[in-house]
Amino acid sequence: ARAETDAEADAQIRRCARTAAGDAGDDGDDADSHPHHLVCPVTKRLMRDPVSTVDGFTYERMAIRQWFSTGKRTSPMTNLPLSSRKLKRNRDVHLEVCAYESIERNPAFISRSINLIQIIPALAKGAKH
């Protein structure tokens, strides 16, 4: 069942990425204009490739990699030492960003997005098992 769920989640992520591709990388809006939990605390930009560190905070992958590349072994949020530099893809946040961008870029998409928004928690829940 997990393989199916992972495959479904991966397929959904690819579809979302294609939907957002028309404006990929350009979220020049102020971080305050986006939901706080979808904004990287390091870059202050909407996350495109969110990953979580061992302390549970989520960052844009390139931002946290750059943080680590400077030799830092602490959390950017707490400045406490991290037991590992291991990063875990945060599918929940990625799917939320995809849904958020789809709605923001195409208000007419809202009615079609209702189904997507309803399945996101199920996909994310399945990805954790």
C-alpha angles and dihedrals in degrees: 000000000000092000089054091047093047091048091048092048092047091050091049091050091051091050091049092048090053090048091053094041092093088074102017115164095009109105093132090154119118111274087241090068092064130064106276096233091057094055122088110241090216102046097026087222133117107276118246098175106024119191132176127225124218091269091060101251119132126224141166104274096235092047095054092042089054089048090053093043090064088063096259116146096181135096113263088217101049103013087226119136116269117224089217140009090222114137125206123200109246104218094173092061093040092055091046091052090050092051092044093050093046091054095041094050097043117027089184086062091068096090091049090045094059090083092047092050090049093053097044095083091048092049092046092046091050091050091058095056 
